[in-house]
């Protein structure tokens, strides 16, 4: 791992910005570096790369903010739907305690799964089974349930599914933004590493100028 990669992103960006802007602001340093391939055009291109990394860093932070928000909304939707589901499940177990067919159709037996995929499977089986079977619904009317109530609760489950779709999309976008930021940052790190090595040669007799780039004196 290079020295630059041991620094955090803000420090790496600051180091590149200092070196680039110090050259662009000092004609004498420009004159010393130009013969080595670092003329104003090259430094301007480096400045553009630095600005690209800054923009990608900001975009990455935004994407992760959107991911965190989507996860919070997903978690909240899941808590709401699960509370309704568990309450109805407990009542259904009472209503169908002597109805093995109903128990099987609604998946009433066994422990509830804790994973998202397991929860969705069990909750979907429960509500779809009830909504597709009026006879089973009729068994629950004594507890104040009707088709509208089942539909409303199933809508909560479907809202969880929709929230998860958004969450997964935001995760993907955040990961893509990180990859783009990291690729550009690695390019900037490599440029700065080469530039520093060349500068220590080109500015060997201009110690203060070299220090002004943030590189310190020649070892």
C-alpha positions, 0 to 999 in steps of 0.5 A, spaced: 500 500 500 502 506 498 503 512 503 497 516 499 493 510 500 494 510 508 491 517 508 484 518 508 480 521 502 480 528 504 487 528 506 489 525 499 485 530 495 488 536 499 495 533 498 493 533 490 490 540 490 495 543 494 501 540 489 497 542 483 494 549 485 501 551 488 504 550 481 499 553 477 500 559 481 507 560 481 511 561 474 517 559 476 515 552 478 512 552 472 518 553 468 522 548 472 517 543 471 515 544 464 521 540 461 519 534 465 512 534 462 508 538 467 507 544 463 501 548 464 496 544 460 498 538 464 497 541 470 490 544 468 488 537 466 491 534 473 486 540 476 480 537 472 482 530 474 482 532 482 475 536 481 472 530 478 474 526 484 471 531 488 465 531 484 465 523 484 466 523 492 460 528 493 456 523 489 458 517 492 456 520 499 449 522 496 448 515 494 450 512 500 445 517 504 439 515 499 441 508 501 441 509 508 434 513 507 431 507 503 434 502 508 430 506 514 424 506 510 424 499 509 425 497 516 419 501 518 415 498 513 417 491 515 416 493 523 409 495 521 407 489 517 410 484 521 406 487 527 399 486 523 401 479 521 403 476 528 397 479 531 393 476 525 397 469 525 396 468 533 388 469 532 388 465 526 392 459 530 386 460 535 381 460 530 384 454 526 386 450 532 382 444 530 382 445 522 389 442 519 387 444 512 386 451 514 393 450 518 397 448 512 393 452 507 396 458 511 402 456 514 400 457 521 405 451 524 412 452 526 416 458 528 416 464 524 423 465 520 427 471 521 430 473 514 427 477 510 426 472 504 423 467 509 418 472 512 416 474 505 414 467 504 410 466 510 407 472 510 405 472 503 402 465 504 398 467 510 395 473 506 394 470 499 391 463 502 386 467 506 384 472 500 383 466 496 379 462 500 372 465 503 371 459 507 377 461 511 376 468 511 369 466 514 372 463 520 376 469 522 370 474 522 368 472 529 375 476 531 373 482 527 376 481 520 373 482 513 376 482 506 377 489 507 382 488 513 385 482 510 387 486 503 389 492 508 394 488 511 396 484 505 398 491 502 403 492 508 406 486 506 407 488 499 409 495 501 415 492 504 417 488 498 416 495 494 421 498 499 426 492 499 426 493 491 428 501 492 433 499 498 436 494 493 437 499 487 440 504 492 445 499 494 447 498 487 447 505 486 451 506 492 456 501 490 457 503 483 458 510 485 464 508 490 467 504 484 467 510 480 470 514 485 475 509 487 477 508 480 478 516 479 482 517 486 487 511 484 488 515 478 489 521 482 494 518 487 498 515 481 499 521 478 501 525 484 506 519 486 509 520 479 509 528 480 512 528 486 518 523 484 519 528 478 518 534 482 523 532 487 528 532 481 526 538 477 526 542 484 532 539 487 535 546 487 528 550 489 527 547 496 522 552 499 518 551 492 518 544 493 516 544 500 510 549 497 508 543 493 507 539 500 513 534 498 518 537 503 525 537 502 529 532 498 531 526 502 
